[in-house]
């Protein structure tokens, strides 16, 4: 019986095998599924492939160095393909991302890439986003203001912590609010509303960005059809 780790490995490796080629610059995401894609890119580089990567977090940078994958900065080279996981995937390929706290850099890479490949297992597929709390990255000085503005309409917004009372800090030095919005009817509209609040850096709602969603399941990895 396949474990969750088995499915993540299958999705990550399939994305690299299907979409990464010698000579490419690739964007590499953050998280437990992207981890396997990074390792697979490392095996290609070790075998002689000329591949460089743009990393979406300090953790991914460290993993790329361990795997022997050369790093470049955003837009130093055209990004042919970006590969990353997601916390939720809706039928129209709208995503919730940011469970690992790297949403801002992940969105930078997804926007810059010619193709954005999302890798998940079946547990991440939902009819509507919102069961997973939406991460919102916030400048620390503005955190009380943003928390009040969001909380006026949505009371279930909590400051992410590493454990105990220690606030989580992103690679950009910012805080994260995890917001329980419930079922989200229009992710693009909500994203625009959140980003209009002074002090919000970004929201973990990714709309009209994913080109391909690969879903790992018992028996293999399939392409998710876009149905809306």
C-alpha positions as CSV (number, residue, x, y, z in Angstrom):
1,X,0.0,0.0,0.0
2,X,1.3,3.4,-1.0
3,X,2.0,5.9,1.8
4,X,1.6,9.7,1.6
5,X,5.3,10.0,1.1
6,X,5.2,7.5,-1.8
7,X,2.5,9.6,-3.5
8,X,4.5,12.8,-3.0
9,X,7.6,11.2,-4.4
10,X,5.6,9.9,-7.4
11,X,4.2,13.4,-8.2
12,X,7.5,15.2,-7.8
13,X,9.5,12.8,-9.9
14,X,6.8,12.6,-12.6
15,X,6.8,16.4,-13.0
16,X,10.6,16.5,-13.5
17,X,10.6,13.5,-15.9
18,X,7.8,15.0,-18.0
19,X,8.7,18.6,-18.1
20,X,12.3,19.3,-17.2
21,X,15.0,19.1,-19.9
22,X,18.7,19.6,-20.3
23,X,19.6,23.3,-20.5
24,X,16.5,24.6,-18.6
25,X,16.2,27.0,-15.8
26,X,13.5,25.7,-13.5
27,X,11.6,27.2,-10.5
28,X,11.5,24.9,-7.5
29,X,8.9,25.2,-4.8
30,X,8.9,24.6,-1.1
31,X,7.3,21.7,0.9
32,X,7.2,18.0,1.3
33,X,6.1,17.3,-2.3
34,X,8.4,19.8,-4.0
35,X,11.2,18.1,-2.0
36,X,11.1,15.1,-4.2
37,X,11.1,17.2,-7.4
38,X,14.3,18.9,-6.1
39,X,16.0,15.6,-5.4
40,X,15.1,14.4,-8.9
41,X,16.5,17.5,-10.5
42,X,19.7,16.8,-8.5
43,X,20.0,13.4,-10.0
44,X,19.7,14.8,-13.5
45,X,22.5,17.4,-12.7
46,X,24.6,14.6,-11.3
47,X,24.2,12.7,-14.5
48,X,25.5,15.7,-16.5
49,X,22.4,17.8,-17.3
50,X,22.9,21.5,-17.5
51,X,20.0,22.7,-15.3
52,X,19.9,25.7,-13.0
53,X,17.1,26.6,-10.5
54,X,15.4,29.5,-8.9
55,X,14.5,28.6,-5.3
56,X,11.3,29.7,-3.6
57,X,12.7,29.7,-0.1
58,X,15.9,29.6,2.0
59,X,15.0,25.9,2.8
60,X,14.8,25.1,-0.9
61,X,18.1,26.9,-1.6
62,X,19.8,24.7,1.1
63,X,18.3,21.6,-0.4
64,X,19.4,22.5,-3.9
65,X,22.9,23.0,-2.7
66,X,22.8,19.6,-1.0
67,X,21.5,18.1,-4.2
68,X,24.1,19.8,-6.3
69,X,21.6,22.0,-8.3
70,X,23.1,25.4,-9.3
71,X,21.1,28.4,-8.2
72,X,20.3,31.6,-10.0
73,X,18.2,34.7,-9.1
74,X,14.7,35.5,-10.2
75,X,14.9,36.5,-13.9
76,X,18.6,35.9,-14.2
77,X,17.5,33.3,-16.8
78,X,14.0,32.8,-18.3
79,X,12.2,30.2,-16.1
80,X,11.0,27.5,-18.5
81,X,9.0,25.6,-15.9
82,X,8.1,26.0,-12.2
83,X,7.2,23.0,-10.1
84,X,5.5,23.3,-6.7
85,X,2.9,21.7,-4.5
86,X,-0.3,23.1,-3.1
87,X,-2.5,22.9,0.0
88,X,-5.7,22.9,-2.1
89,X,-6.6,22.6,-5.8
90,X,-10.1,23.5,-7.1
91,X,-11.5,22.3,-10.4
92,X,-10.6,25.6,-12.1
93,X,-7.0,25.2,-10.9
94,X,-7.3,27.9,-8.3
95,X,-4.9,27.0,-5.5
96,X,-4.4,27.6,-1.8
97,X,-0.7,27.8,-1.1
98,X,1.5,29.0,1.8
99,X,1.3,26.2,4.3
100,X,5.1,26.2,4.4
101,X,5.2,30.0,4.6
102,X,6.9,30.7,1.2
103,X,3.8,32.0,-0.6
104,X,5.3,35.3,-1.7
105,X,8.4,33.9,-3.4
106,X,6.4,30.9,-4.8
107,X,4.0,33.3,-6.5
108,X,6.9,35.4,-7.9
109,X,8.3,32.2,-9.5
110,X,4.9,31.0,-10.7
111,X,4.2,34.4,-12.4
112,X,7.7,34.4,-14.0
113,X,7.6,30.9,-15.3
114,X,6.5,30.0,-18.9
115,X,4.7,26.9,-17.4
116,X,3.6,26.3,-13.8
117,X,3.3,22.6,-12.9
118,X,1.4,21.8,-9.6
119,X,2.1,18.5,-7.9
120,X,-0.3,17.0,-5.4
121,X,-1.9,13.8,-4.2
122,X,-5.7,13.3,-4.3
123,X,-6.2,14.6,-0.7
124,X,-5.5,18.1,-2.0
125,X,-8.4,18.2,-4.4
126,X,-11.5,20.2,-3.3
127,X,-14.6,21.5,-4.9
128,X,-14.0,25.0,-3.5
129,X,-11.0,26.5,-1.7
130,X,-11.3,27.4,2.0
131,X,-11.2,24.2,4.0
132,X,-7.5,24.9,4.5
133,X,-6.9,28.3,6.2
134,X,-5.7,30.9,3.7
135,X,-2.3,32.2,4.6
136,X,-1.8,36.0,4.3
137,X,1.7,37.5,4.6
138,X,1.8,40.8,6.5
139,X,4.4,43.4,7.3
140,X,5.0,43.2,11.1
141,X,4.3,46.8,11.8
142,X,0.9,46.6,10.1
143,X,-0.1,43.3,11.7
144,X,-2.5,44.8,14.3
145,X,-4.2,46.9,11.5
146,X,-4.5,44.0,9.1
147,X,-5.7,41.6,11.8
148,X,-8.4,44.2,12.7
149,X,-9.4,44.8,9.0
150,X,-9.7,41.1,8.2
151,X,-11.2,40.2,11.6
152,X,-14.1,42.7,11.1
153,X,-15.5,40.4,8.5
154,X,-13.8,37.1,9.2
155,X,-13.2,36.5,12.9
156,X,-11.1,33.3,12.4
157,X,-7.7,34.9,11.6
158,X,-4.8,33.8,13.8
159,X,-1.2,34.7,13.8
160,X,0.9,31.7,12.8
161,X,3.4,30.6,15.4
162,X,6.3,28.2,15.4
163,X,5.2,26.8,18.8
164,X,4.3,28.4,22.0
165,X,4.3,32.2,21.7
166,X,7.0,32.5,19.1
167,X,5.6,34.1,15.9
168,X,6.4,32.5,12.6
169,X,8.6,34.7,10.5
170,X,8.8,34.3,6.7
171,X,12.1,34.4,4.7
172,X,11.1,38.0,3.9
173,X,10.9,38.9,7.7
174,X,7.1,39.1,7.7
175,X,4.3,37.6,9.8
176,X,1.5,35.2,8.5
177,X,-2.1,35.3,9.4
178,X,-3.9,32.0,8.8
179,X,-7.5,33.0,7.9
180,X,-10.5,30.7,8.1
181,X,-12.7,32.1,5.4
182,X,-14.8,29.0,4.9
183,X,-15.8,28.0,1.4
184,X,-14.5,30.7,-1.0
185,X,-16.8,31.4,-4.0
186,X,-14.5,33.7,-5.9
187,X,-10.8,33.3,-4.9
188,X,-9.6,36.0,-7.4
189,X,-12.0,38.6,-5.8
190,X,-11.0,37.6,-2.3
191,X,-7.3,37.8,-3.2
192,X,-7.8,41.3,-4.6
193,X,-9.7,42.4,-1.5
194,X,-6.9,41.1,0.8
195,X,-4.1,42.6,-1.2
196,X,-5.9,46.0,-1.1
197,X,-5.5,46.1,2.7
198,X,-2.5,48.3,3.6
199,X,0.2,46.1,5.1
200,X,-0.7,42.9,3.2
201,X,2.2,41.6,1.2
202,X,0.4,38.7,-0.5
203,X,-2.3,36.1,0.0
204,X,-1.9,32.4,-0.5
205,X,-4.6,32.3,-3.2
206,X,-3.2,31.5,-6.7
207,X,-5.6,32.0,-9.5
208,X,-5.1,31.7,-13.2
209,X,-1.5,30.6,-12.7
210,X,-1.4,26.8,-12.9
211,X,-1.0,25.3,-16.3
212,X,-0.8,21.6,-15.3
213,X,-1.9,19.8,-12.2
214,X,-0.4,16.3,-11.7
215,X,-2.2,14.1,-9.2
216,X,-0.5,11.1,-7.6
217,X,-2.9,8.3,-6.7
218,X,-2.8,4.5,-6.4
219,X,-1.7,3.2,-9.7
220,X,0.1,6.2,-11.0
221,X,0.2,10.0,-11.7
222,X,-2.6,11.5,-13.8
223,X,-3.2,14.9,-15.3
224,X,-6.1,16.6,-13.7
225,X,-8.6,17.9,-16.3
226,X,-9.6,21.5,-15.9
227,X,-13.4,21.5,-15.5
228,X,-14.3,25.1,-14.9
